[in-house]
């Protein structure tokens, strides 16, 4: 298995300092939330992108890709009835593909529940059609650069559209694009009420990335989620991409989260 951690875990840290610490803790990759680099990715110059990429490389890290794609700039939406906003969102997603490529990444995770909500007077089918249109420019660039775009299932009340792995995979099949897939996020999958290893086996052909977090929103080993069957199922399905630690509760501190989370995953991998 290859392990990465999301850079926003190190809140308030600089990029170089974060990369150095992540590498020293034993990770092979780092996953980037674009808003931590700039409120608007279009403002990140070619020179700055090269510096970010080279800094990670010098630390011995691979930039795995991007997540939290539409947190900023404010006002973006995939599903809004406003044509101009959807067009702007589509263009921004396409620009994020370029950022991902410039940093050396190969995966983008589309969660952003607030930017994909279905309005009370809209239908799921309308949201699906708008989503597909929004993704088209990004997928053109993703295919050019060999980047996977993962539709992330997110449970309610966090989201009201694409809630389960089954719903995500149904859309992946419907849109039928070689660079489109889903992601197995442990926290989100825990809400489905099914054994997590069974979900991995069921949807393995469509899983393009894994986020490791406890159901309690903390890191692996910081709660009751059993990661042993998860690691075993990933082995059994020949998953060979990154497992990236993503937390939403940043206690007690980033170094402890990163060190103990990685140790827990490696222990479960060994036992599996």
Phi and psi in degrees as GROMACS dihedral restraints (atoms count N, CA, C in turn):
[ dihedral_restraints ]
;  ai    aj    ak    al  type     phi  dphi    fc
    3     4     5     6     1  -112.7    20    10
    4     5     6     7     1   137.3    20    10
    6     7     8     9     1  -119.8    20    10
    7     8     9    10     1   139.4    20    10
    9    10    11    12     1  -135.1    20    10
   10    11    12    13     1   171.2    20    10
   12    13    14    15     1  -140.4    20    10
   13    14    15    16     1   148.5    20    10
   15    16    17    18     1   -78.9    20    10
   16    17    18    19     1   135.0    20    10
   18    19    20    21     1   -68.7    20    10
   19    20    21    22     1   -24.5    20    10
   21    22    23    24     1   -68.8    20    10
   22    23    24    25     1   -10.9    20    10
   24    25    26    27     1   -57.6    20    10
   25    26    27    28     1   -33.9    20    10
   27    28    29    30     1   -94.1    20    10
   28    29    30    31     1    63.2    20    10
   30    31    32    33     1   -61.7    20    10
   31    32    33    34     1   130.9    20    10
   33    34    35    36     1    85.7    20    10
   34    35    36    37     1    -4.7    20    10
   36    37    38    39     1   -88.2    20    10
   37    38    39    40     1   151.2    20    10
   39    40    41    42     1   -76.8    20    10
   40    41    42    43     1   163.2    20    10
   42    43    44    45     1   -63.4    20    10
   43    44    45    46     1   -48.4    20    10
   45    46    47    48     1   -63.1    20    10
   46    47    48    49     1   -43.6    20    10
   48    49    50    51     1   -62.2    20    10
   49    50    51    52     1   -41.4    20    10
   51    52    53    54     1   -63.8    20    10
   52    53    54    55     1   -48.0    20    10
   54    55    56    57     1   -59.1    20    10
   55    56    57    58     1   -44.5    20    10
   57    58    59    60     1   -62.3    20    10
   58    59    60    61     1   -44.0    20    10
   60    61    62    63     1   -67.1    20    10
   61    62    63    64     1   -43.1    20    10
   63    64    65    66     1   -61.0    20    10
   64    65    66    67     1   -42.8    20    10
   66    67    68    69     1   -65.0    20    10
   67    68    69    70     1   -43.1    20    10
   69    70    71    72     1   -63.1    20    10
   70    71    72    73     1   -28.4    20    10
   72    73    74    75     1   -79.9    20    10
   73    74    75    76     1    -7.3    20    10
   75    76    77    78     1   105.9    20    10
   76    77    78    79     1    10.1    20    10
   78    79    80    81     1   -81.8    20    10
   79    80    81    82     1   155.8    20    10
   81    82    83    84     1  -101.8    20    10
   82    83    84    85     1   -20.1    20    10
   84    85    86    87     1  -141.6    20    10
   85    86    87    88     1   163.3    20    10
   87    88    89    90     1  -135.2    20    10
   88    89    90    91     1   134.9    20    10
   90    91    92    93     1  -107.2    20    10
   91    92    93    94     1   138.2    20    10
   93    94    95    96     1  -112.0    20    10
   94    95    96    97     1   131.7    20    10
   96    97    98    99     1   -91.8    20    10
   97    98    99   100     1   113.6    20    10
   99   100   101   102     1   -55.1    20    10
  100   101   102   103     1   -33.1    20    10
  102   103   104   105     1   -65.0    20    10
  103   104   105   106     1   -18.1    20    10
  105   106   107   108     1   -76.6    20    10
  106   107   108   109     1   -17.2    20    10
  108   109   110   111     1   -95.9    20    10
  109   110   111   112     1   -36.5    20    10
  111   112   113   114     1  -167.3    20    10
  112   113   114   115     1   147.3    20    10
  114   115   116   117     1   -60.9    20    10
  115   116   117   118     1   -31.0    20    10
  117   118   119   120     1  -131.4    20    10
  118   119   120   121     1   116.5    20    10
  120   121   122   123     1   -60.3    20    10
  121   122   123   124     1   -25.1    20    10
  123   124   125   126     1   -67.6    20    10
  124   125   126   127     1   -17.0    20    10
  126   127   128   129     1   -85.6    20    10
  127   128   129   130     1    -6.4    20    10
  129   130   131   132     1   -84.6    20    10
  130   131   132   133     1   112.4    20    10
  132   133   134   135     1   -67.7    20    10
  133   134   135   136     1   164.3    20    10
  135   136   137   138     1   -60.0    20    10
  136   137   138   139     1   -39.1    20    10
  138   139   140   141     1   -63.4    20    10
  139   140   141   142     1   -45.5    20    10
  141   142   143   144     1   -63.4    20    10
  142   143   144   145     1   -39.6    20    10
  144   145   146   147     1   -62.1    20    10
  145   146   147   148     1   -41.6    20    10
  147   148   149   150     1   -64.7    20    10
  148   149   150   151     1   -38.6    20    10
  150   151   152   153     1   -65.1    20    10
  151   152   153   154     1   -44.8    20    10
  153   154   155   156     1   -58.4    20    10
  154   155   156   157     1   -46.7    20    10
  156   157   158   159     1   -63.9    20    10
  157   158   159   160     1   -46.7    20    10
  159   160   161   162     1   -66.4    20    10
  160   161   162   163     1   -35.4    20    10
  162   163   164   165     1   -63.2    20    10
  163   164   165   166     1   -43.3    20    10
  165   166   167   168     1   -64.2    20    10
  166   167   168   169     1   -43.1    20    10
  168   169   170   171     1   -61.8    20    10
  169   170   171   172     1   -43.1    20    10
  171   172   173   174     1   -63.8    20    10
  172   173   174   175     1   -29.9    20    10
  174   175   176   177     1   -78.2    20    10
  175   176   177   178     1    -9.7    20    10
  177   178   179   180     1    90.0    20    10
  178   179   180   181     1    21.3    20    10
  180   181   182   183     1  -111.0    20    10
  181   182   183   184     1   149.8    20    10
  183   184   185   186     1  -100.2    20    10
  184   185   186   187     1   130.8    20    10
  186   187   188   189     1   -75.6    20    10
  187   188   189   190     1   112.7    20    10
  189   190   191   192     1   -73.8    20    10
  190   191   192   193     1   -34.1    20    10
  192   193   194   195     1   156.4    20    10
  193   194   195   196     1  -155.6    20    10
  195   196   197   198     1  -124.4    20    10
  196   197   198   199     1   151.8    20    10
  198   199   200   201     1  -146.9    20    10
  199   200   201   202     1   178.0    20    10
  201   202   203   204     1    50.9    20    10
  202   203   204   205     1    55.6    20    10
  204   205   206   207     1   -70.6    20    10
  205   206   207   208     1   -36.3    20    10
  207   208   209   210     1  -115.0    20    10
  208   209   210   211     1    22.8    20    10
  210   211   212   213     1   -60.3    20    10
  211   212   213   214     1   -40.0    20    10
  213   214   215   216     1  -144.2    20    10
  214   215   216   217     1   158.3    20    10
  216   217   218   219     1   -67.5    20    10
  217   218   219   220     1   160.3    20    10
  219   220   221   222     1   -66.4    20    10
  220   221   222   223     1   150.7    20    10
  222   223   224   225     1    96.0    20    10
  223   224   225   226     1    -1.5    20    10
  225   226   227   228     1   -75.0    20    10
  226   227   228   229     1   150.2    20    10
  228   229   230   231     1  -161.3    20    10
  229   230   231   232     1   134.4    20    10
  231   232   233   234     1   -82.0    20    10
  232   233   234   235     1   -28.9    20    10
  234   235   236   237     1  -113.8    20    10
  235   236   237   238     1    -1.0    20    10
  237   238   239   240     1   -61.1    20    10
  238   239   240   241     1   155.1    20    10
  240   241   242   243     1   -76.2    20    10
  241   242   243   244     1   -11.3    20    10
  243   244   245   246     1   -78.6    20    10
  244   245   246   247     1   109.7    20    10
  246   247   248   249     1   -60.1    20    10
  247   248   249   250     1   -39.6    20    10
  249   250   251   252     1   -66.5    20    10
  250   251   252   253     1   -39.4    20    10
  252   253   254   255     1   -66.9    20    10
  253   254   255   256     1   -41.6    20    10
  255   256   257   258     1   -64.0    20    10
  256   257   258   259     1   -39.6    20    10
  258   259   260   261     1   -63.9    20    10
  259   260   261   262     1   -42.7    20    10
  261   262   263   264     1   -62.7    20    10
  262   263   264   265     1   -39.7    20    10
  264   265   266   267     1   -65.8    20    10
  265   266   267   268     1   -41.2    20    10
  267   268   269   270     1   -61.9    20    10
  268   269   270   271     1   -43.1    20    10
  270   271   272   273     1   -67.1    20    10
  271   272   273   274     1   -36.0    20    10
  273   274   275   276     1   -68.8    20    10
  274   275   276   277     1   -41.2    20    10
  276   277   278   279     1   -59.0    20    10
  277   278   279   280     1   -41.3    20    10
  279   280   281   282     1   -63.7    20    10
  280   281   282   283     1   -38.1    20    10
  282   283   284   285     1   -67.1    20    10
  283   284   285   286     1   -34.7    20    10
  285   286   287   288     1   -65.2    20    10
  286   287   288   289     1   -31.6    20    10
  288   289   290   291     1   -61.5    20    10
  289   290   291   292     1   -41.8    20    10
  291   292   293   294     1   -64.5    20    10
  292   293   294   295     1   -40.7    20    10
  294   295   296   297     1   -61.7    20    10
  295   296   297   298     1   -45.6    20    10
  297   298   299   300     1   -57.0    20    10
  298   299   300   301     1   -45.6    20    10
  300   301   302   303     1   -65.0    20    10
  301   302   303   304     1   -41.4    20    10
  303   304   305   306     1   -63.5    20    10
  304   305   306   307     1   -31.7    20    10
  306   307   308   309     1   -83.9    20    10
  307   308   309   310     1   -10.6    20    10
  309   310   311   312     1    95.6    20    10
  310   311   312   313     1     9.2    20    10
  312   313   314   315     1   -79.8    20    10
  313   314   315   316     1   160.1    20    10
  315   316   317   318     1  -129.1    20    10
  316   317   318   319     1     6.2    20    10
  318   319   320   321     1  -145.9    20    10
  319   320   321   322     1   142.4    20    10
  321   322   323   324     1  -130.2    20    10
  322   323   324   325     1   131.4    20    10
  324   325   326   327     1  -106.8    20    10
  325   326   327   328     1   115.7    20    10
  327   328   329   330     1   -96.4    20    10
  328   329   330   331     1    94.7    20    10
  330   331   332   333     1  -100.2    20    10
  331   332   333   334     1   -87.0    20    10
  333   334   335   336     1    44.0    20    10
  334   335   336   337     1    61.6    20    10
  336   337   338   339     1   -61.4    20    10
  337   338   339   340     1   -36.3    20    10
  339   340   341   342     1   -67.5    20    10
  340   341   342   343     1   -24.5    20    10
  342   343   344   345     1   -95.2    20    10
  343   344   345   346     1     7.0    20    10
  345   346   347   348     1  -134.4    20    10
  346   347   348   349     1    22.9    20    10
  348   349   350   351     1   -71.5    20    10
  349   350   351   352     1   144.9    20    10
  351   352   353   354     1   -90.6    20    10
  352   353   354   355     1   123.6    20    10
  354   355   356   357     1   -66.2    20    10
  355   356   357   358     1   153.1    20    10
  357   358   359   360     1   -55.8    20    10
  358   359   360   361     1   -29.9    20    10
  360   361   362   363     1   -97.2    20    10
  361   362   363   364     1    10.5    20    10
  363   364   365   366     1  -110.4    20    10
  364   365   366   367     1   163.8    20    10
  366   367   368   369     1  -107.5    20    10
  367   368   369   370     1   160.1    20    10
  369   370   371   372     1   -62.0    20    10
  370   371   372   373     1   -37.3    20    10
  372   373   374   375     1   -63.1    20    10
  373   374   375   376     1   -40.3    20    10
  375   376   377   378     1   -62.3    20    10
  376   377   378   379     1   -42.9    20    10
  378   379   380   381     1   -62.2    20    10
  379   380   381   382     1   -39.5    20    10
  381   382   383   384     1   -63.2    20    10
  382   383   384   385     1   -44.9    20    10
  384   385   386   387     1   -64.4    20    10
  385   386   387   388     1   -40.0    20    10
  387   388   389   390     1   -67.8    20    10
  388   389   390   391     1   -40.0    20    10
  390   391   392   393     1   -59.6    20    10
  391   392   393   394     1   -47.9    20    10
  393   394   395   396     1   -59.3    20    10
  394   395   396   397     1   -44.2    20    10
  396   397   398   399     1   -64.6    20    10
  397   398   399   400     1   -38.5    20    10
  399   400   401   402     1   -66.1    20    10
  400   401   402   403     1   -33.4    20    10
  402   403   404   405     1   -78.8    20    10
  403   404   405   406     1   -21.3    20    10
  405   406   407   408     1   -55.9    20    10
  406   407   408   409     1   -49.7    20    10
  408   409   410   411     1   -63.0    20    10
  409   410   411   412     1   -37.9    20    10
  411   412   413   414     1   -66.7    20    10
  412   413   414   415     1   -39.5    20    10
  414   415   416   417     1   -68.9    20    10
  415   416   417   418     1   -32.0    20    10
  417   418   419   420     1   -60.2    20    10
  418   419   420   421     1   -47.1    20    10
  420   421   422   423     1   -70.5    20    10
  421   422   423   424     1   -36.3    20    10
  423   424   425   426     1   -62.2    20    10
  424   425   426   427     1   -39.5    20    10
  426   427   428   429     1   -67.3    20    10
  427   428   429   430     1   -38.8    20    10
  429   430   431   432     1   -60.6    20    10
  430   431   432   433     1   -39.8    20    10
  432   433   434   435     1   -99.0    20    10
  433   434   435   436     1    -3.4    20    10
  435   436   437   438     1    71.3    20    10
  436   437   438   439     1    37.9    20    10
  438   439   440   441     1  -105.9    20    10
  439   440   441   442     1   134.6    20    10
  441   442   443   444     1   -87.9    20    10
  442   443   444   445     1   132.8    20    10
  444   445   446   447     1  -108.0    20    10
  445   446   447   448     1   117.3    20    10
  447   448   449   450     1  -103.5    20    10
  448   449   450   451     1   121.8    20    10
  450   451   452   453     1   -78.4    20    10
  451   452   453   454     1   118.3    20    10
  453   454   455   456     1   -95.8    20    10
  454   455   456   457     1   119.5    20    10
  456   457   458   459     1   -69.4    20    10
  457   458   459   460     1   136.4    20    10
  459   460   461   462     1  -135.4    20    10
  460   461   462   463     1   132.4    20    10
  462   463   464   465     1   -79.9    20    10
  463   464   465   466     1   161.7    20    10
  465   466   467   468     1   -72.6    20    10
  466   467   468   469     1   155.4    20    10
  468   469   470   471     1   -81.7    20    10
  469   470   471   472     1     0.6    20    10
  471   472   473   474     1   -57.6    20    10
  472   473   474   475     1   -39.1    20    10
  474   475   476   477     1  -137.4    20    10
  475   476   477   478     1   164.0    20    10
  477   478   479   480     1  -130.8    20    10
  478   479   480   481     1    18.1    20    10
  480   481   482   483     1  -149.6    20    10
  481   482   483   484     1   128.9    20    10
  483   484   485   486     1    62.3    20    10
  484   485   486   487     1    73.6    20    10
  486   487   488   489     1   -94.5    20    10
  487   488   489   490     1   -25.1    20    10
  489   490   491   492     1  -131.4    20    10
  490   491   492   493     1   164.9    20    10
  492   493   494   495     1   -59.8    20    10
  493   494   495   496     1   -38.8    20    10
  495   496   497   498     1   -61.5    20    10
  496   497   498   499     1   -43.5    20    10
  498   499   500   501     1   -64.9    20    10
  499   500   501   502     1   -41.2    20    10
  501   502   503   504     1   -63.3    20    10
  502   503   504   505     1   -47.0    20    10
  504   505   506   507     1   -66.9    20    10
  505   506   507   508     1   -34.7    20    10
  507   508   509   510     1   -58.6    20    10
  508   509   510   511     1   -41.2    20    10
  510   511   512   513     1   -71.3    20    10
  511   512   513   514     1   -38.9    20    10
  513   514   515   516     1   -58.2    20    10
  514   515   516   517     1   -43.7    20    10
  516   517   518   519     1   -66.7    20    10
  517   518   519   520     1   -41.3    20    10
  519   520   521   522     1   -65.8    20    10
  520   521   522   523     1   -43.9    20    10
  522   523   524   525     1   -74.8    20    10
  523   524   525   526     1   -27.5    20    10
  525   526   527   528     1    51.8    20    10
  526   527   528   529     1    56.7    20    10
  528   529   530   531     1  -120.0    20    10
  529   530   531   532     1   135.9    20    10
  531   532   533   534     1   -62.7    20    10
  532   533   534   535     1   -22.1    20    10
  534   535   536   537     1   -97.2    20    10
  535   536   537   538     1     1.3    20    10
  537   538   539   540     1   -99.9    20    10
  538   539   540   541     1   132.2    20    10
  540   541   542   543     1  -150.9    20    10
  541   542   543   544     1  -168.0    20    10
  543   544   545   546     1  -120.2    20    10
  544   545   546   547     1  -178.9    20    10
  546   547   548   549     1  -132.3    20    10
  547   548   549   550     1   143.8    20    10
  549   550   551   552     1   -97.8    20    10
  550   551   552   553     1   105.3    20    10
  552   553   554   555     1  -104.6    20    10
  553   554   555   556     1   119.1    20    10
  555   556   557   558     1   -60.3    20    10
  556   557   558   559     1   -45.4    20    10
  558   559   560   561     1   -58.4    20    10
  559   560   561   562     1   -49.5    20    10
  561   562   563   564     1   -66.9    20    10
  562   563   564   565     1   -43.0    20    10
  564   565   566   567     1   -64.9    20    10
  565   566   567   568     1   -27.6    20    10
  567   568   569   570     1   -62.5    20    10
  568   569   570   571     1   -22.6    20    10
  570   571   572   573     1   -80.5    20    10
  571   572   573   574     1    -8.9    20    10
  573   574   575   576     1   -79.3    20    10
  574   575   576   577     1   -14.7    20    10
  576   577   578   579     1    77.0    20    10
  577   578   579   580     1    18.5    20    10
  579   580   581   582     1  -121.8    20    10
  580   581   582   583     1   156.0    20    10
  582   583   584   585     1   -57.3    20    10
  583   584   585   586     1   132.6    20    10
  585   586   587   588     1   -65.8    20    10
  586   587   588   589     1   -35.5    20    10
  588   589   590   591     1   -67.2    20    10
  589   590   591   592     1   -33.7    20    10
  591   592   593   594     1   -66.7    20    10
  592   593   594   595     1   -38.1    20    10
  594   595   596   597     1   -64.4    20    10
  595   596   597   598     1   -40.1    20    10
  597   598   599   600     1   -62.0    20    10
  598   599   600   601     1   -46.4    20    10
  600   601   602   603     1   -63.1    20    10
  601   602   603   604     1   -39.0    20    10
  603   604   605   606     1   -67.5    20    10
  604   605   606   607     1   -39.4    20    10
  606   607   608   609     1  -112.8    20    10
  607   608   609   610     1    13.0    20    10
  609   610   611   612     1   -49.6    20    10
  610   611   612   613     1   -42.1    20    10
  612   613   614   615     1   -64.0    20    10
  613   614   615   616     1   -15.5    20    10
  615   616   617   618     1  -110.6    20    10
  616   617   618   619     1     0.3    20    10
  618   619   620   621     1   -87.0    20    10
  619   620   621   622     1   112.9    20    10
  621   622   623   624     1  -103.2    20    10
  622   623   624   625     1    -3.8    20    10
  624   625   626   627     1  -166.1    20    10
  625   626   627   628     1   159.2    20    10
  627   628   629   630     1  -132.7    20    10
  628   629   630   631     1   131.2    20    10
  630   631   632   633     1  -106.8    20    10
  631   632   633   634     1   125.3    20    10
  633   634   635   636     1  -101.3    20    10
  634   635   636   637     1   117.4    20    10
  636   637   638   639     1  -158.1    20    10
  637   638   639   640     1   154.4    20    10
  639   640   641   642     1   -78.2    20    10
  640   641   642   643     1   159.1    20    10
  642   643   644   645     1   -59.7    20    10
  643   644   645   646     1   -21.5    20    10
  645   646   647   648     1   -86.5    20    10
  646   647   648   649     1     8.6    20    10
  648   649   650   651     1    79.5    20    10
  649   650   651   652     1     6.2    20    10
  651   652   653   654     1  -100.6    20    10
  652   653   654   655     1  -171.6    20    10
  654   655   656   657     1   -78.5    20    10
  655   656   657   658     1   167.0    20    10
  657   658   659   660     1   -56.9    20    10
  658   659   660   661     1   131.6    20    10
  660   661   662   663     1    89.8    20    10
  661   662   663   664     1    -4.7    20    10
  663   664   665   666     1  -101.6    20    10
  664   665   666   667     1    16.6    20    10
  666   667   668   669     1  -160.9    20    10
  667   668   669   670     1  -157.9    20    10
  669   670   671   672     1   -96.8    20    10
  670   671   672   673     1    -5.0    20    10
  672   673   674   675     1   -64.3    20    10
  673   674   675   676     1   129.9    20    10
  675   676   677   678     1   -88.4    20    10
  676   677   678   679     1   110.3    20    10
  678   679   680   681     1   -86.9    20    10
  679   680   681   682     1    -9.7    20    10
  681   682   683   684     1   -61.8    20    10
  682   683   684   685     1   -51.4    20    10
  684   685   686   687     1   -65.9    20    10
  685   686   687   688     1   -26.7    20    10
  687   688   689   690     1   -66.0    20    10
  688   689   690   691     1   -50.1    20    10
  690   691   692   693     1   -64.8    20    10
  691   692   693   694     1   -36.8    20    10
  693   694   695   696     1   -63.9    20    10
  694   695   696   697     1   -44.0    20    10
  696   697   698   699     1   -65.8    20    10
  697   698   699   700     1   -37.8    20    10
  699   700   701   702     1   -64.3    20    10
  700   701   702   703     1   -39.3    20    10
  702   703   704   705     1   -62.8    20    10
  703   704   705   706     1   -46.6    20    10
  705   706   707   708     1   -64.8    20    10
  706   707   708   709     1   -27.4    20    10
  708   709   710   711     1   -97.2    20    10
  709   710   711   712     1     9.8    20    10
  711   712   713   714     1    60.4    20    10
  712   713   714   715     1    35.4    20    10
  714   715   716   717     1   -66.4    20    10
  715   716   717   718     1   126.1    20    10
  717   718   719   720     1  -127.7    20    10
  718   719   720   721     1    17.9    20    10
  720   721   722   723     1  -103.2    20    10
  721   722   723   724     1  -169.8    20    10
  723   724   725   726     1   -76.3    20    10
  724   725   726   727     1   146.5    20    10
  726   727   728   729     1  -107.9    20    10
  727   728   729   730     1   118.8    20    10
  729   730   731   732     1  -116.3    20    10
  730   731   732   733     1   126.1    20    10
  732   733   734   735     1   -76.5    20    10
  733   734   735   736     1   124.6    20    10
  735   736   737   738     1  -131.3    20    10
  736   737   738   739     1   121.2    20    10
  738   739   740   741     1  -118.8    20    10
  739   740   741   742     1   160.3    20    10
  741   742   743   744     1  -121.2    20    10
  742   743   744   745     1    -9.5    20    10
  744   745   746   747     1  -114.2    20    10
  745   746   747   748     1   113.4    20    10
  747   748   749   750     1   -93.1    20    10
  748   749   750   751     1    18.7    20    10
  750   751   752   753     1   -93.3    20    10
  751   752   753   754     1   150.0    20    10
  753   754   755   756     1   -82.7    20    10
  754   755   756   757     1   -31.3    20    10
  756   757   758   759     1  -170.4    20    10
  757   758   759   760     1   159.5    20    10
  759   760   761   762     1   -61.8    20    10
  760   761   762   763     1   -38.8    20    10
  762   763   764   765     1   -66.8    20    10
  763   764   765   766     1   -43.4    20    10
  765   766   767   768     1   -64.5    20    10
  766   767   768   769     1   -43.9    20    10
  768   769   770   771     1   -56.9    20    10
  769   770   771   772     1   -50.6    20    10
  771   772   773   774     1   -66.7    20    10
  772   773   774   775     1   -45.6    20    10
  774   775   776   777     1   -67.1    20    10
  775   776   777   778     1   -51.6    20    10
  777   778   779   780     1   -74.5    20    10
  778   779   780   781     1   -33.1    20    10
  780   781   782   783     1   -63.4    20    10
  781   782   783   784     1   -45.0    20    10
  783   784   785   786     1   -65.9    20    10
  784   785   786   787     1   -42.6    20    10
  786   787   788   789     1   -60.2    20    10
  787   788   789   790     1   -39.3    20    10
  789   790   791   792     1   -66.3    20    10
  790   791   792   793     1   -43.4    20    10
  792   793   794   795     1   -63.6    20    10
  793   794   795   796     1   -43.5    20    10
  795   796   797   798     1   -65.7    20    10
  796   797   798   799     1   -36.7    20    10
  798   799   800   801     1   -63.8    20    10
  799   800   801   802     1   -44.3    20    10
  801   802   803   804     1   -66.3    20    10
  802   803   804   805     1   -36.5    20    10
  804   805   806   807     1   -62.3    20    10
  805   806   807   808     1   -43.4    20    10
  807   808   809   810     1   -63.0    20    10
  808   809   810   811     1   -42.9    20    10
  810   811   812   813     1   -73.8    20    10
  811   812   813   814     1   -22.1    20    10
